[in-house]
């Protein structure tokens, strides 16, 4: 997953320096998802993944209750 950094992080990931704010980097999907959830980064471009854009599900409406006579 390609992400764009929203904050500065010191150090390296997989032997590569973290980019500056606004810079992009390719990371594993689970790393990118964690970075996005914690607001350290955002998805770069129009890439959509299930981790970033989960499917919105709604529960079925409950059955109407009727009184027994």
DABELGI-V603710 format. One record per residue. N is the residue number from 1. PHI is phi in degrees with one decimal (NA if undefined). Layout:
# DABELGI-V603710
n = [N;N]
phi = [PHI;PHI]
This chain:
# DABELGI-V603710
n = [1;2;3;4;5;6;7;8;9;10;11;12;13;14;15;16;17;18;19;20;21;22;23;24;25;26;27;28;29;30;31;32;33;34;35;36;37;38;39;40;41;42;43;44;45;46;47;48;49;50;51;52;53;54;55;56;57;58;59;60;61;62;63;64;65;66;67;68;69]
phi = [NA;-96.9;-122.7;-112.7;-73.4;-105.5;-135.0;-91.3;-124.6;-88.8;99.9;-130.4;-135.1;53.0;79.1;-116.5;-64.5;-65.7;-72.2;-69.9;-54.9;90.1;-76.9;-116.7;-153.1;-93.4;-132.4;-61.0;-55.6;-69.0;-69.8;-60.4;-62.3;-62.9;-64.0;-70.8;-60.0;-85.9;60.8;-90.1;-153.4;-134.0;-67.2;-88.7;83.9;-108.4;-67.8;-120.1;-129.1;-62.1;-68.9;-88.2;-121.3;-65.8;-71.7;-89.9;-115.0;-122.9;-76.8;-67.6;-69.9;-66.4;-66.6;-68.1;-91.9;-122.0;-83.9;-88.1;-87.2]
